[in-house]
Amino acid sequence: MSVAAWGWTFLIAFGAFMVWIGLRGMIKTVTSDDYATARGSYRGWTLGLSYMAVVASGSTFMGIPGLAYAYGFKAGYYPMLYPIGIYIGTMLIARRMKRAGDRLSSQTVPDFLGDLYRSTALRIIAALVSIFLIYYLMSQLAASGQMFDVILGVPYRWGVVMAIVLVVAYMITGGAHADIITDAVQGLFMLAIAVFVIGAFLVAMGIEGGGGPAAVNAALDPELRWDVHTDPSVATFSSWWVILLLFIAHLGFVAQPHLGNKFFALRGGGQTRQFILFSSLTGLTVGFLFLGGVLGRAIGVEVEAPDQIIPAMFLQLLPGWAAAALAVAILAAIISTADGLLMSISQIFANDIYRKTWVRLRGGDVNSPEVDRRALLIGRVGILLTGVVATLAVMNPPELLAILLWVGIGGIISSLTGPLFVGLFWKGATAFGATSAAVLAFAVYFAIHLGPQFGFYEGVYPWNENPFASTGVASMLGVLLTVVLSRFGTPLPADHVEHVHAEESDDEWDGTLDQRPEGLAEVGR
Amino acid sequence: MNVMVVGLLSIALYGVVLALWLSFDKRRSLGAKREVVEP
């Protein structure tokens, strides 16, 4: 059988399995809270694997090995440092956010910020900034289109359509349950590829005479070897200072809506430890996929675009069936991020804008069964519409995708890191401080990075070209501004602060509490 | 020192942070447990 035939076989099996999981998730979904958060349903290790898969995304398998192919070992600073930033950020807030979010019945990150600060303005600002996640979704769809093209020989556009149809099919039915279980399975696939690629690097697979990592290093051009740490002409690795900012920028990565909402699905605060342990160890492991890019360069694999190095190398080194299996696993990685993004974007409309803002402004009861049913419907229709919009937007492979992607990620991290982290650790944080910090930090990110990227003015190197460094600076400023400006706002009511910050009860810790919002408790599962 | 050594040392440092956090978090959780009252 040809690679394409094997690819189709694995893809059909994979698709059928994902849809089956979606249908299983549908059985567990009764209320909009089940659909949006799968609250209190999963153990730490399942959710940890799932979280790792969402964090890793298509870039871990395509973009980052592509960087390593182009720039050599120094590109490894990105995948070795970014997981440390992300998982330290997660470690800092996961348990506090789980505890407070359950108590406040929050369903999304913007919703949580609105509840935490009792501020409709902050909820709306965070929701609007979060809509930029659609660019992230677009980049994942474009990446899956390329994968279909390279491995299965399917034209790019059809590849994009097939990917979105698969994701929408299981997300519309199973919601957060389908998102989490499929991501955990996809996480296992990703781990398997990473272990294979690390092994291939360690034995210098494909290099004549073998010889291990030193042989791989020796086969590279001098400027790509591992004793070269920085390159002033490459904005991402131009200096040590910029490499440090790469780490800092990722501390707030968890503030993105498709990640921060995952903690609510933990079965009790006591599962946080297992969650952090599993997600961070697996997340650090998959980062080493960049070694595939280095190895591909060392053995002289030719590619049209650096991003295609991992699939191209599989085709060169492995028998057809194995290359096809690995390619489908990479698709799994891309899809696992896309589904979480779809979910989060649709919930901005269903929960943040409709349920928590519109219904409240009209004096309705946000927890009434009727509002809940409507929110569930909006969530499902939202997934379909978001999928259609994102698909149409990437029908022609977008040239500016990397820039647009960081409008979303950088803007969200810059804007929400301060309000989220400070509000979870400091009882003195106020709505005024958080809201103004969210706006000002986004403005700073825009001024130093997005303005130059959109061509409004030249800007200052490396900030104008390096989204990580700009996000790092803007998010640190966001934290500082939330603290300083909170002095000028009205303190939150003492009973609310106590409710948010009090230690977990035994039931909250063990996950034995019925955490469905009041008014929906009588609705059966 | 090469890129791989710096990267792996950073990850080892993360390991230390993780170990510290795990021990710190455990103590707080035990502190929050409800006392069992004998009937």
Interface residues (C-beta under 8 A of the other chain):
Chain A: F73 K74 G76 Y77 M80 L81 I84 Y87 I88 M91 R95 P213 W226 D227 V228 H229 G269 G270 T272 R273 I276 L277 S280 L284 E503 E504 S505 D506 W509
Chain B: N2 V3 M4 V6 G7 L8 S10 I11 L13 Y14 V17 L18 W21 L22 D25 K26 R28 S29 G31 A32 K33 R34
